[in-house]
Amino acid sequence: MPMEENCMWTVLLVEDETFVRRSIRSGIPWEDNGFTVIGECSNGEEALEFMSKETPDLVVSDIRMPIVDGIELLRVSRQKYPRTRFVMLTVMNDFEHAQQALELGASGYVLKLYLTPDKMAEALLKVSQELERELLHSATLAERLGALLFESMEPDAENRAKPSPLPAELREYFYMRVILHEWDAVSSTIQAGELASGNRNLLACSRKGMTLLLSRKPFSDTPHYPHVSAKLSPSQDIRSLSRQLCRRLDELWHNGKNGGYLLNGQQTGERATSLPWALEKAVLHAFEQKQTLEMTESLKLLWAWMAQECFPAALARQNALNLLQRLSSLSGQAPTEGEFEAALSHEAAGHTLVRLCVDLLERWRLAAYELSDHPDLNRVIFHINEHFQEDINLVMLSSIAMMDDKYLSVLFKKKMGRTLTQYVIDLRIKHACRLLRETDATVSEVAVSSGMPNENYFSRLFKRETGFTPSAYRQR
């Protein structure tokens, strides 16, 4: 959102080619995007000298320059001027340096070849949003009230908390709103122009999946996200009010209702604040056993229990994230994060949790498989690994790969170094060896579990592949 003319973000242009630098300055509608150019430099050394006297909000810099290049300028500036944002200018064959700039903290980069007003406007919008968020979160008054709010969400807060009136410095703020979702998720839908211009009519603080807003004026509608509002009075117990706001918000969350609710001061009953271990254990066990259906059902039972108990929304999401981390540790696979903020209800978050857990499990399975560089062939490999205990034939596998069966046979041996038949045999024998080592199953039971129901055939094949009969292998 563009700011008022006297409160625009400031820009320093750094480019060694004078013509390019002037073209950028004159060809980009800076003010239309909420920025104003305050200086030009021809290399990083000049830019650092300029910044020591006047620190810009944004530096638009070429990467390749004499004396001090853009990467070094960025590196030094991140230490001296951490609030300043950088957008780097690069050429088509210099993506390595562009990636390095992003790793050092640049907000983005733009290819010189495609440097149009629209492309730069996209980069400026991102920077503007970053600066607005920083300005918003630097509001220490909101942090003070936020500490009271989030302290009141702790399980035993009601028993140990003393009444706390609104701090004197905050008594000029008459309206309070709690939004379910952190600021990154909701900022684009909130009227934040006053924040961007430095006007302190609105303060905000985010934590534990919620955003707290304080305003001197009544709030405009925020229809897309569940939120609860209340009017403040100087003598009001802010902790008690916070608990009521959060409880009402939890009800909106579990009922799948978006939009707002004006708190009327009505108290709600006590609720559970910890999960039953039996439900968590069922999820973990199914995951360890790589049982997708069982894990999914256990997750649904766990999430349904939370809904029945009207489990606090913030704690529900935190427990979900904790569970994902535990499953990530078990599998050695990195979890996909940041998606719970987009869930508008308990039900939607539950669907997200199931999808993320299934994704973790599938990636864990794939990590254990010997894959090729051919995606169609990998579908076959995945199917064999998942179904080697069942009947497997070439016709079925060729339909999975969507290729001729003879071509599939040739391609498989070329990519995997062994025939399809031998690959299946290897999986079955490996599985049989594990059962013989770790279980008391009979040879007949091991044969069936390994996809070879004929015990005599299984025994002959096992000895051919391992040099031992199944019984002798077990007794080693």
C-alpha positions as a Markdown table, in Angstrom:
| # | Residue | x | y | z |
|---|---|---|---|---|
| 1 | Met | 0.0 | 0.0 | 0.0 |
| 2 | Pro | 1.6 | 3.3 | -1.0 |
| 3 | Met | 2.4 | 5.7 | 1.8 |
| 4 | Glu | 1.8 | 9.4 | 2.1 |
| 5 | Glu | 4.2 | 11.6 | 0.1 |
| 6 | Asn | 6.0 | 12.9 | 3.2 |
| 7 | Cys | 6.5 | 9.4 | 4.6 |
| 8 | Met | 7.8 | 7.4 | 1.7 |
| 9 | Trp | 10.5 | 4.8 | 2.0 |
| 10 | Thr | 13.9 | 6.0 | 0.9 |
| 11 | Val | 16.0 | 4.4 | -1.9 |
| 12 | Leu | 19.7 | 4.5 | -2.8 |
| 13 | Leu | 20.7 | 3.4 | -6.3 |
| 14 | Val | 24.1 | 1.7 | -6.7 |
| 15 | Glu | 25.2 | 1.0 | -10.3 |
| 16 | Asp | 28.6 | 1.6 | -12.0 |
| 17 | Glu | 27.1 | 2.4 | -15.4 |
| 18 | Thr | 25.8 | 6.0 | -15.3 |
| 19 | Phe | 23.4 | 5.5 | -18.2 |
| 20 | Val | 21.8 | 2.4 | -16.6 |
| 21 | Arg | 21.6 | 4.2 | -13.2 |
| 22 | Arg | 19.9 | 7.2 | -14.7 |
| 23 | Ser | 17.5 | 5.0 | -16.7 |
| 24 | Ile | 16.5 | 3.2 | -13.6 |
| 25 | Arg | 15.9 | 6.4 | -11.7 |
| 26 | Ser | 13.8 | 8.0 | -14.4 |
| 27 | Gly | 12.1 | 4.9 | -15.8 |
| 28 | Ile | 10.6 | 3.5 | -12.6 |
| 29 | Pro | 7.5 | 5.2 | -11.0 |
| 30 | Trp | 9.1 | 5.2 | -7.5 |
| 31 | Glu | 6.6 | 7.5 | -5.8 |
| 32 | Asp | 3.7 | 5.5 | -7.2 |
| 33 | Asn | 5.1 | 2.5 | -5.3 |
| 34 | Gly | 5.7 | 4.5 | -2.1 |
| 35 | Phe | 9.4 | 5.1 | -2.5 |
| 36 | Thr | 11.7 | 8.1 | -3.2 |
| 37 | Val | 15.3 | 8.0 | -4.5 |
| 38 | Ile | 17.6 | 10.0 | -2.2 |
| 39 | Gly | 20.9 | 9.2 | -3.8 |
| 40 | Glu | 23.1 | 7.5 | -6.5 |
| 41 | Cys | 26.4 | 5.8 | -6.2 |
| 42 | Ser | 28.7 | 4.1 | -8.8 |
| 43 | Asn | 30.1 | 1.4 | -6.5 |
| 44 | Gly | 29.9 | -0.2 | -3.1 |
| 45 | Glu | 32.5 | 1.9 | -1.5 |
| 46 | Glu | 30.6 | 5.1 | -2.4 |
| 47 | Ala | 27.4 | 3.5 | -1.2 |
| 48 | Leu | 28.9 | 2.7 | 2.3 |
| 49 | Glu | 30.2 | 6.3 | 2.6 |
| 50 | Phe | 26.7 | 7.6 | 1.7 |
| 51 | Met | 25.0 | 5.2 | 4.1 |
| 52 | Ser | 27.2 | 6.3 | 7.0 |
| 53 | Lys | 25.6 | 9.8 | 6.7 |
| 54 | Glu | 22.1 | 8.8 | 5.6 |
| 55 | Thr | 20.8 | 5.3 | 5.9 |
| 56 | Pro | 18.2 | 4.4 | 3.2 |
| 57 | Asp | 15.3 | 2.0 | 3.7 |
| 58 | Leu | 16.2 | 0.2 | 0.5 |
| 59 | Val | 19.3 | -0.2 | -1.6 |
| 60 | Val | 18.9 | -1.2 | -5.3 |
| 61 | Ser | 22.4 | -2.4 | -6.3 |
| 62 | Asp | 24.1 | -4.0 | -9.2 |
| 63 | Ile | 26.0 | -7.2 | -8.2 |
| 64 | Arg | 29.1 | -6.7 | -10.4 |
| 65 | Met | 30.8 | -3.4 | -9.8 |
| 66 | Pro | 34.4 | -2.2 | -9.4 |
| 67 | Ile | 36.2 | -1.6 | -6.1 |
| 68 | Val | 33.4 | -2.9 | -3.8 |
| 69 | Asp | 30.9 | -5.1 | -5.6 |
| 70 | Gly | 27.2 | -5.6 | -4.6 |
| 71 | Ile | 27.8 | -8.8 | -2.6 |
| 72 | Glu | 30.4 | -7.2 | -0.4 |
| 73 | Leu | 28.2 | -4.1 | 0.0 |
| 74 | Leu | 25.3 | -6.3 | 1.1 |
| 75 | Arg | 27.5 | -8.3 | 3.5 |
| 76 | Val | 28.9 | -5.2 | 5.2 |
| 77 | Ser | 25.5 | -3.4 | 5.3 |
| 78 | Arg | 23.7 | -6.4 | 6.9 |
| 79 | Gln | 26.1 | -6.0 | 9.8 |
| 80 | Lys | 26.0 | -2.2 | 10.0 |
| 81 | Tyr | 22.5 | -1.4 | 8.8 |
| 82 | Pro | 20.4 | -4.5 | 9.4 |
| 83 | Arg | 17.1 | -2.7 | 8.8 |
| 84 | Thr | 18.1 | -1.6 | 5.3 |
| 85 | Arg | 16.6 | -3.9 | 2.6 |
| 86 | Phe | 18.4 | -4.9 | -0.6 |
| 87 | Val | 17.2 | -5.6 | -4.2 |
| 88 | Met | 20.0 | -6.8 | -6.4 |
| 89 | Leu | 20.4 | -6.3 | -10.2 |
| 90 | Thr | 21.9 | -9.2 | -12.1 |
| 91 | Val | 22.4 | -10.6 | -15.5 |
| 92 | Met | 21.1 | -13.8 | -17.0 |
| 93 | Asn | 24.3 | -15.9 | -16.5 |
| 94 | Asp | 25.0 | -14.8 | -12.9 |
| 95 | Phe | 22.4 | -16.7 | -10.9 |
| 96 | Glu | 25.1 | -18.0 | -8.6 |
| 97 | His | 25.8 | -14.5 | -7.2 |
| 98 | Ala | 22.1 | -13.8 | -7.1 |
| 99 | Gln | 21.6 | -16.9 | -4.9 |
| 100 | Gln | 24.5 | -15.8 | -2.7 |
| 101 | Ala | 22.8 | -12.4 | -2.3 |
| 102 | Leu | 19.6 | -14.1 | -1.2 |
| 103 | Glu | 21.5 | -16.2 | 1.3 |
| 104 | Leu | 23.0 | -13.0 | 2.7 |
| 105 | Gly | 19.6 | -11.5 | 3.3 |
| 106 | Ala | 18.6 | -9.7 | 0.1 |
| 107 | Ser | 14.9 | -9.3 | -0.4 |
| 108 | Gly | 15.1 | -10.3 | -4.0 |
| 109 | Tyr | 16.8 | -9.7 | -7.3 |
| 110 | Val | 15.7 | -8.5 | -10.8 |
| 111 | Leu | 17.3 | -9.4 | -14.1 |
| 112 | Lys | 18.5 | -6.3 | -15.9 |
| 113 | Leu | 17.3 | -7.7 | -19.2 |
| 114 | Tyr | 13.7 | -7.7 | -17.8 |
| 115 | Leu | 13.9 | -4.6 | -15.7 |
| 116 | Thr | 10.5 | -3.1 | -16.4 |
| 117 | Pro | 8.4 | -0.9 | -14.2 |
| 118 | Asp | 6.1 | -3.9 | -13.4 |
| 119 | Lys | 9.0 | -6.1 | -12.4 |
| 120 | Met | 10.4 | -3.5 | -10.2 |
| 121 | Ala | 7.0 | -2.8 | -8.7 |
| 122 | Glu | 6.8 | -6.4 | -7.6 |
| 123 | Ala | 10.1 | -6.2 | -5.9 |
| 124 | Leu | 9.2 | -2.8 | -4.3 |
| 125 | Leu | 5.9 | -4.2 | -3.0 |
| 126 | Lys | 7.7 | -7.1 | -1.3 |
| 127 | Val | 10.2 | -4.7 | 0.3 |
| 128 | Ser | 7.4 | -2.3 | 1.4 |
| 129 | Gln | 5.6 | -5.1 | 3.1 |
| 130 | Glu | 8.8 | -6.2 | 4.9 |
| 131 | Leu | 9.4 | -2.7 | 6.1 |
| 132 | Glu | 5.8 | -2.3 | 7.2 |
| 133 | Arg | 6.0 | -5.5 | 9.2 |
| 134 | Glu | 9.2 | -4.4 | 10.9 |
| 135 | Leu | 7.6 | -1.1 | 11.8 |
| 136 | Leu | 4.6 | -2.8 | 13.1 |
| 137 | His | 6.5 | -5.3 | 15.2 |
| 138 | Ser | 8.8 | -2.6 | 16.6 |
| 139 | Ala | 5.8 | -1.2 | 18.5 |
| 140 | Thr | 6.9 | -1.9 | 22.1 |
| 141 | Leu | 3.6 | -0.9 | 23.6 |
| 142 | Ala | 1.9 | -3.7 | 21.7 |
| 143 | Glu | 4.5 | -6.1 | 22.9 |
| 144 | Arg | 3.8 | -5.2 | 26.5 |
| 145 | Leu | 0.1 | -5.8 | 26.1 |
| 146 | Gly | 0.8 | -8.9 | 24.0 |
| 147 | Ala | 2.8 | -10.4 | 26.9 |
| 148 | Leu | -0.3 | -10.1 | 29.1 |
| 149 | Leu | -2.5 | -11.6 | 26.4 |
| 150 | Phe | -0.3 | -14.6 | 25.7 |
| 151 | Glu | 0.5 | -15.2 | 29.4 |
| 152 | Ser | -3.3 | -15.5 | 29.9 |
| 153 | Met | -3.3 | -18.4 | 27.4 |
| 154 | Glu | -1.1 | -20.7 | 29.6 |
| 155 | Pro | -3.0 | -23.7 | 31.1 |
| 156 | Asp | -2.9 | -22.6 | 34.7 |
| 157 | Ala | -3.0 | -18.8 | 34.0 |
| 158 | Glu | -6.5 | -18.4 | 35.5 |
| 159 | Asn | -5.4 | -19.8 | 38.9 |
| 160 | Arg | -2.2 | -17.9 | 39.3 |
| 161 | Ala | -2.8 | -14.6 | 37.5 |
| 162 | Lys | -3.5 | -11.4 | 39.5 |
| 163 | Pro | -5.9 | -8.8 | 38.0 |
| 164 | Ser | -4.0 | -6.5 | 35.7 |
| 165 | Pro | -5.5 | -3.2 | 34.6 |
| 166 | Leu | -4.6 | -1.6 | 31.3 |
| 167 | Pro | -1.1 | 0.0 | 31.5 |
| 168 | Ala | -1.3 | 3.8 | 31.7 |
| 169 | Glu | 0.7 | 4.2 | 28.4 |
| 170 | Leu | -2.0 | 2.1 | 26.6 |
| 171 | Arg | -5.1 | 3.9 | 27.9 |
| 172 | Glu | -5.3 | 6.0 | 24.7 |
| 173 | Tyr | -6.1 | 2.8 | 22.9 |
| 174 | Phe | -9.8 | 2.0 | 23.3 |
| 175 | Tyr | -10.3 | -1.0 | 21.0 |
| 176 | Met | -8.7 | -4.5 | 21.2 |
| 177 | Arg | -8.9 | -7.3 | 18.6 |
| 178 | Val | -7.5 | -10.8 | 18.6 |
| 179 | Ile | -7.2 | -12.4 | 15.1 |
| 180 | Leu | -6.5 | -16.1 | 14.6 |
| 181 | His | -3.4 | -16.2 | 12.4 |
| 182 | Glu | -0.1 | -14.5 | 12.7 |
| 183 | Trp | 0.7 | -11.1 | 11.2 |
| 184 | Asp | 2.4 | -12.5 | 8.1 |
| 185 | Ala | -0.9 | -14.2 | 7.2 |
| 186 | Val | -3.3 | -11.4 | 7.8 |
| 187 | Ser | -1.4 | -8.2 | 7.1 |
| 188 | Ser | -2.5 | -8.0 | 3.5 |
| 189 | Thr | -6.2 | -7.9 | 4.6 |
| 190 | Ile | -5.8 | -5.3 | 7.4 |
| 191 | Gln | -5.9 | -1.6 | 6.9 |
| 192 | Ala | -2.2 | -1.0 | 7.7 |
| 193 | Gly | -1.6 | 2.3 | 6.0 |
| 194 | Glu | -1.4 | 4.2 | 9.2 |
| 195 | Leu | 1.3 | 1.8 | 10.5 |
| 196 | Ala | 3.4 | 2.2 | 7.3 |
| 197 | Ser | 3.3 | 6.0 | 7.7 |
| 198 | Gly | 4.5 | 5.8 | 11.3 |
| 199 | Asn | 1.1 | 6.8 | 12.7 |
| 200 | Arg | 0.6 | 4.9 | 15.9 |
| 201 | Asn | -3.2 | 4.7 | 15.7 |
| 202 | Leu | -2.8 | 1.0 | 15.4 |
| 203 | Leu | -0.4 | -1.4 | 17.3 |
| 204 | Ala | 0.1 | -5.1 | 16.7 |
| 205 | Cys | 1.8 | -8.1 | 18.3 |
| 206 | Ser | 1.8 | -11.7 | 17.0 |
| 207 | Arg | 2.6 | -14.9 | 18.9 |
| 208 | Lys | 1.3 | -18.5 | 19.1 |
| 209 | Gly | -0.7 | -18.2 | 15.9 |
| 210 | Met | -2.6 | -15.1 | 17.0 |
| 211 | Thr | -2.3 | -11.4 | 16.3 |
| 212 | Leu | -3.3 | -8.8 | 18.8 |
| 213 | Leu | -4.3 | -5.4 | 17.5 |
| 214 | Leu | -4.9 | -2.2 | 19.5 |
| 215 | Ser | -6.5 | 0.8 | 18.0 |
| 216 | Arg | -7.5 | 4.4 | 18.9 |
| 217 | Lys | -10.5 | 4.1 | 16.5 |
| 218 | Pro | -13.1 | 1.4 | 15.8 |
| 219 | Phe | -11.8 | -1.4 | 13.6 |
| 220 | Ser | -12.8 | -1.8 | 10.0 |
| 221 | Asp | -14.0 | -5.2 | 9.0 |
| 222 | Thr | -11.6 | -8.1 | 8.6 |
| 223 | Pro | -14.0 | -10.6 | 7.0 |
| 224 | His | -11.6 | -13.3 | 5.9 |
| 225 | Tyr | -10.1 | -14.4 | 9.3 |
| 226 | Pro | -11.8 | -15.4 | 12.6 |
| 227 | His | -11.4 | -12.5 | 15.1 |
| 228 | Val | -12.9 | -11.2 | 18.3 |
| 229 | Ser | -13.1 | -7.6 | 19.3 |
| 230 | Ala | -13.7 | -5.7 | 22.5 |
| 231 | Lys | -13.9 | -2.1 | 23.7 |
| 232 | Leu | -11.5 | -1.3 | 26.5 |
| 233 | Ser | -11.9 | 0.7 | 29.7 |
| 234 | Pro | -9.0 | 1.9 | 31.8 |
| 235 | Ser | -10.0 | -0.1 | 34.9 |
| 236 | Gln | -10.6 | -3.4 | 33.0 |
| 237 | Asp | -8.7 | -6.5 | 34.0 |
| 238 | Ile | -6.8 | -7.1 | 30.8 |
| 239 | Arg | -5.9 | -10.7 | 31.6 |
| 240 | Ser | -9.5 | -11.7 | 32.2 |
| 241 | Leu | -10.5 | -9.9 | 29.0 |
| 242 | Ser | -7.7 | -11.7 | 27.1 |
| 243 | Arg | -8.9 | -15.1 | 28.3 |
| 244 | Gln | -12.5 | -14.3 | 27.2 |
| 245 | Leu | -11.3 | -13.1 | 23.8 |
| 246 | Cys | -9.2 | -16.3 | 23.2 |
| 247 | Arg | -12.0 | -18.6 | 24.3 |
| 248 | Arg | -14.5 | -17.0 | 22.0 |
| 249 | Leu | -11.9 | -17.2 | 19.2 |
| 250 | Asp | -11.4 | -20.9 | 19.9 |
| 251 | Glu | -15.2 | -21.4 | 19.5 |
| 252 | Leu | -15.1 | -19.7 | 16.1 |
| 253 | Trp | -12.1 | -21.8 | 15.2 |
| 254 | His | -13.8 | -25.1 | 16.1 |
| 255 | Asn | -17.1 | -24.2 | 14.5 |
| 256 | Gly | -15.4 | -23.2 | 11.3 |
| 257 | Lys | -16.7 | -19.7 | 11.3 |
| 258 | Asn | -14.9 | -16.8 | 9.8 |
| 259 | Gly | -15.5 | -13.1 | 10.4 |
| 260 | Gly | -15.8 | -11.2 | 13.6 |
| 261 | Tyr | -17.5 | -11.4 | 17.0 |
| 262 | Leu | -17.9 | -8.5 | 19.5 |
| 263 | Leu | -17.3 | -9.8 | 23.0 |
| 264 | Asn | -20.1 | -9.3 | 25.4 |
| 265 | Gly | -18.2 | -10.3 | 28.5 |
| 266 | Gln | -19.8 | -13.7 | 29.0 |
| 267 | Gln | -17.6 | -16.3 | 30.7 |
| 268 | Thr | -17.0 | -19.8 | 29.3 |
| 269 | Gly | -16.2 | -23.0 | 31.2 |
| 270 | Glu | -13.0 | -24.8 | 31.7 |
| 271 | Arg | -11.4 | -26.8 | 28.9 |
| 272 | Ala | -8.7 | -29.4 | 28.4 |
| 273 | Thr | -5.2 | -28.0 | 27.7 |
| 274 | Ser | -3.2 | -31.2 | 27.2 |
| 275 | Leu | -3.6 | -34.1 | 24.8 |
| 276 | Pro | -4.3 | -37.7 | 25.8 |
| 277 | Trp | -1.1 | -39.8 | 25.4 |
| 278 | Ala | -3.0 | -42.8 | 24.0 |
| 279 | Leu | -4.1 | -40.8 | 21.0 |
| 280 | Glu | -0.6 | -39.4 | 20.3 |
| 281 | Lys | 1.0 | -42.8 | 20.8 |
| 282 | Ala | -1.3 | -44.3 | 18.2 |
| 283 | Val | -0.2 | -41.7 | 15.6 |
| 284 | Leu | 3.5 | -42.3 | 16.4 |
| 285 | His | 3.2 | -46.1 | 16.3 |
| 286 | Ala | 1.4 | -46.1 | 12.9 |
| 287 | Phe | 4.0 | -43.7 | 11.5 |
| 288 | Glu | 6.9 | -45.9 | 12.7 |
| 289 | Gln | 5.3 | -48.9 | 11.1 |
| 290 | Lys | 4.8 | -46.9 | 7.9 |
| 291 | Gln | 1.0 | -47.5 | 8.0 |
| 292 | Thr | -0.6 | -44.6 | 6.1 |
| 293 | Leu | -4.2 | -45.5 | 6.7 |
| 294 | Glu | -3.8 | -46.3 | 10.4 |
| 295 | Met | -1.8 | -43.1 | 10.9 |
| 296 | Thr | -4.5 | -41.1 | 9.1 |
| 297 | Glu | -7.3 | -42.5 | 11.2 |
| 298 | Ser | -5.4 | -41.9 | 14.4 |
| 299 | Leu | -4.8 | -38.3 | 13.4 |
| 300 | Lys | -8.5 | -37.8 | 12.7 |
| 301 | Leu | -9.4 | -39.3 | 16.1 |
| 302 | Leu | -6.9 | -36.9 | 17.8 |
| 303 | Trp | -8.3 | -33.9 | 15.9 |
| 304 | Ala | -11.9 | -34.9 | 16.6 |
| 305 | Trp | -11.1 | -35.1 | 20.3 |
| 306 | Met | -9.7 | -31.6 | 20.2 |
| 307 | Ala | -12.9 | -30.3 | 18.6 |
| 308 | Gln | -15.1 | -32.1 | 21.1 |
| 309 | Glu | -13.1 | -30.6 | 24.0 |
| 310 | Cys | -13.0 | -27.1 | 22.3 |
| 311 | Phe | -9.2 | -27.4 | 22.7 |
| 312 | Pro | -7.5 | -23.9 | 22.6 |
| 313 | Ala | -6.8 | -23.1 | 18.9 |
| 314 | Ala | -3.3 | -21.8 | 19.6 |
| 315 | Leu | -2.4 | -25.0 | 21.6 |
| 316 | Ala | -4.0 | -27.2 | 18.9 |
| 317 | Arg | -1.8 | -25.7 | 16.2 |
| 318 | Gln | 1.3 | -25.8 | 18.5 |
| 319 | Asn | 0.7 | -29.5 | 19.3 |
| 320 | Ala | 0.3 | -30.2 | 15.6 |
| 321 | Leu | 3.6 | -28.5 | 14.9 |
| 322 | Asn | 5.3 | -30.4 | 17.8 |
| 323 | Leu | 3.9 | -33.7 | 16.4 |
| 324 | Leu | 5.3 | -32.8 | 12.9 |
| 325 | Gln | 8.7 | -32.2 | 14.5 |
| 326 | Arg | 8.6 | -35.6 | 16.3 |
| 327 | Leu | 7.6 | -37.4 | 13.1 |
| 328 | Ser | 10.4 | -35.5 | 11.3 |
| 329 | Ser | 12.9 | -36.7 | 13.8 |
| 330 | Leu | 11.7 | -40.2 | 13.4 |
| 331 | Ser | 11.9 | -40.2 | 9.7 |
| 332 | Gly | 14.9 | -37.9 | 9.1 |
| 333 | Gln | 12.8 | -35.9 | 6.7 |
| 334 | Ala | 12.4 | -32.1 | 7.0 |
| 335 | Pro | 8.8 | -31.1 | 7.7 |
| 336 | Thr | 6.8 | -28.7 | 5.5 |
| 337 | Glu | 6.1 | -25.7 | 7.7 |
| 338 | Gly | 4.2 | -22.5 | 7.5 |
| 339 | Glu | 0.9 | -23.9 | 6.2 |
| 340 | Phe | -1.1 | -23.9 | 9.4 |
| 341 | Glu | -1.4 | -20.1 | 9.3 |
| 342 | Ala | -3.6 | -20.4 | 6.2 |
| 343 | Ala | -6.1 | -22.7 | 7.9 |
| 344 | Leu | -9.3 | -20.8 | 8.7 |
| 345 | Ser | -10.8 | -23.5 | 11.0 |
| 346 | His | -10.0 | -26.5 | 13.2 |
| 347 | Glu | -11.3 | -28.8 | 10.4 |
| 348 | Ala | -9.1 | -27.2 | 7.8 |
| 349 | Ala | -6.1 | -27.4 | 10.0 |
| 350 | Gly | -6.8 | -31.1 | 10.6 |
| 351 | His | -6.8 | -31.7 | 6.9 |
| 352 | Thr | -3.5 | -29.8 | 6.6 |
| 353 | Leu | -2.0 | -31.9 | 9.4 |
| 354 | Val | -3.0 | -35.2 | 7.8 |
| 355 | Arg | -1.6 | -34.1 | 4.4 |
| 356 | Leu | 1.7 | -33.0 | 5.9 |
| 357 | Cys | 2.1 | -36.2 | 7.9 |
| 358 | Val | 1.3 | -38.4 | 4.9 |
| 359 | Asp | 3.8 | -36.3 | 2.9 |
| 360 | Leu | 6.5 | -37.0 | 5.6 |
| 361 | Leu | 5.7 | -40.7 | 5.6 |
| 362 | Glu | 5.8 | -40.9 | 1.8 |
| 363 | Arg | 9.1 | -39.1 | 1.6 |
| 364 | Trp | 10.5 | -41.4 | 4.3 |
| 365 | Arg | 9.5 | -44.4 | 2.3 |
| 366 | Leu | 11.1 | -42.9 | -0.9 |
| 367 | Ala | 14.3 | -42.1 | 0.9 |
| 368 | Ala | 14.7 | -45.8 | 1.7 |
| 369 | Tyr | 14.2 | -46.8 | -2.0 |
| 370 | Glu | 16.9 | -47.0 | -4.6 |
| 371 | Leu | 15.5 | -44.6 | -7.2 |
| 372 | Ser | 16.6 | -43.9 | -10.8 |
| 373 | Asp | 16.8 | -40.6 | -12.7 |
| 374 | His | 13.6 | -41.5 | -14.7 |
| 375 | Pro | 10.3 | -40.4 | -13.0 |
| 376 | Asp | 8.1 | -43.0 | -14.8 |
| 377 | Leu | 10.5 | -45.7 | -13.7 |
| 378 | Asn | 10.4 | -44.4 | -10.2 |
| 379 | Arg | 6.7 | -45.0 | -10.1 |
| 380 | Val | 7.3 | -48.6 | -10.8 |
| 381 | Ile | 10.0 | -48.8 | -8.2 |
| 382 | Phe | 7.7 | -47.3 | -5.6 |
| 383 | His | 4.9 | -49.7 | -6.5 |
| 384 | Ile | 7.2 | -52.7 | -6.2 |
| 385 | Asn | 8.6 | -51.6 | -2.8 |
| 386 | Glu | 5.1 | -51.1 | -1.5 |
| 387 | His | 3.6 | -54.3 | -2.9 |
| 388 | Phe | 6.4 | -56.8 | -3.2 |
| 389 | Gln | 4.5 | -59.1 | -0.8 |
| 390 | Glu | 1.7 | -59.4 | -3.4 |
| 391 | Asp | 1.6 | -60.8 | -6.9 |
| 392 | Ile | 3.6 | -58.6 | -9.3 |
| 393 | Asn | 3.7 | -59.0 | -13.1 |
| 394 | Leu | 5.2 | -57.2 | -16.0 |
| 395 | Val | 1.9 | -56.2 | -17.6 |
| 396 | Met | 0.7 | -54.4 | -14.4 |
| 397 | Leu | 4.1 | -52.6 | -14.0 |
| 398 | Ser | 4.1 | -51.5 | -17.6 |
| 399 | Ser | 0.7 | -49.9 | -17.2 |
| 400 | Ile | 2.0 | -48.1 | -14.1 |
| 401 | Ala | 4.9 | -46.8 | -16.1 |
| 402 | Met | 2.7 | -46.1 | -19.1 |
| 403 | Met | 5.2 | -47.8 | -21.5 |
| 404 | Asp | 5.6 | -51.0 | -23.5 |
| 405 | Asp | 6.5 | -54.0 | -21.3 |
| 406 | Lys | 9.6 | -54.9 | -23.4 |
| 407 | Tyr | 10.8 | -51.3 | -23.2 |
| 408 | Leu | 10.2 | -51.2 | -19.5 |
| 409 | Ser | 12.3 | -54.4 | -19.0 |
| 410 | Val | 15.2 | -53.0 | -21.0 |
| 411 | Leu | 15.0 | -49.5 | -19.4 |
| 412 | Phe | 14.8 | -51.0 | -15.9 |
| 413 | Lys | 18.0 | -53.1 | -16.3 |
| 414 | Lys | 19.8 | -50.1 | -17.9 |
| 415 | Lys | 18.9 | -47.7 | -15.1 |
| 416 | Met | 19.0 | -50.1 | -12.1 |
| 417 | Gly | 21.8 | -52.6 | -13.2 |
| 418 | Arg | 19.6 | -55.7 | -12.7 |
| 419 | Thr | 16.4 | -57.1 | -14.2 |
| 420 | Leu | 13.0 | -56.4 | -12.8 |
| 421 | Thr | 12.7 | -60.0 | -11.7 |
| 422 | Gln | 15.9 | -59.9 | -9.8 |
| 423 | Tyr | 14.9 | -56.6 | -8.2 |
| 424 | Val | 11.7 | -58.1 | -6.8 |
| 425 | Ile | 13.6 | -61.2 | -5.6 |
| 426 | Asp | 16.1 | -59.1 | -3.8 |
| 427 | Leu | 13.3 | -57.2 | -2.0 |
| 428 | Arg | 11.6 | -60.4 | -1.0 |
| 429 | Ile | 14.7 | -62.1 | 0.2 |
| 430 | Lys | 15.8 | -59.1 | 2.2 |
| 431 | His | 12.3 | -59.0 | 3.9 |
| 432 | Ala | 12.5 | -62.7 | 4.6 |
| 433 | Cys | 16.0 | -62.4 | 6.2 |
| 434 | Arg | 14.7 | -59.7 | 8.5 |
| 435 | Leu | 11.7 | -61.9 | 9.6 |
| 436 | Leu | 14.0 | -64.9 | 10.2 |
| 437 | Arg | 16.3 | -62.8 | 12.3 |
| 438 | Glu | 13.8 | -60.8 | 14.3 |
| 439 | Thr | 10.6 | -62.9 | 14.6 |
| 440 | Asp | 9.6 | -66.5 | 15.5 |
| 441 | Ala | 7.4 | -66.9 | 12.4 |
| 442 | Thr | 7.6 | -70.3 | 10.7 |
| 443 | Val | 9.3 | -70.7 | 7.4 |
| 444 | Ser | 5.9 | -71.1 | 5.8 |
| 445 | Glu | 4.7 | -67.9 | 7.3 |
| 446 | Val | 7.9 | -66.1 | 6.2 |
| 447 | Ala | 7.4 | -67.3 | 2.7 |
| 448 | Val | 3.8 | -66.0 | 2.5 |
| 449 | Ser | 4.8 | -62.7 | 4.1 |
| 450 | Ser | 7.6 | -62.3 | 1.5 |
| 451 | Gly | 5.3 | -62.8 | -1.4 |
| 452 | Met | 6.1 | -66.4 | -2.1 |
| 453 | Pro | 3.3 | -68.6 | -0.8 |
| 454 | Asn | 4.9 | -71.9 | -2.1 |
| 455 | Glu | 7.3 | -72.9 | 0.7 |
| 456 | Asn | 9.4 | -75.3 | -1.4 |
| 457 | Tyr | 10.0 | -72.6 | -4.1 |
| 458 | Phe | 10.8 | -70.1 | -1.4 |
| 459 | Ser | 13.3 | -72.4 | 0.3 |
| 460 | Arg | 15.1 | -73.2 | -3.0 |
| 461 | Leu | 15.2 | -69.5 | -4.0 |
| 462 | Phe | 16.4 | -68.4 | -0.5 |
| 463 | Lys | 19.3 | -70.9 | -0.6 |
| 464 | Arg | 20.2 | -69.8 | -4.1 |
| 465 | Glu | 20.3 | -66.2 | -3.1 |
| 466 | Thr | 21.9 | -66.5 | 0.4 |
| 467 | Gly | 23.7 | -69.8 | 0.4 |
| 468 | Phe | 21.6 | -71.0 | 3.4 |
| 469 | Thr | 18.3 | -72.7 | 3.9 |
| 470 | Pro | 15.9 | -70.5 | 5.8 |
| 471 | Ser | 16.3 | -72.7 | 8.9 |
| 472 | Ala | 20.1 | -72.6 | 8.7 |
| 473 | Tyr | 20.0 | -68.8 | 8.2 |
| 474 | Arg | 18.0 | -68.4 | 11.4 |
| 475 | Gln | 20.3 | -70.6 | 13.4 |
| 476 | Arg | 23.5 | -68.7 | 12.4 |
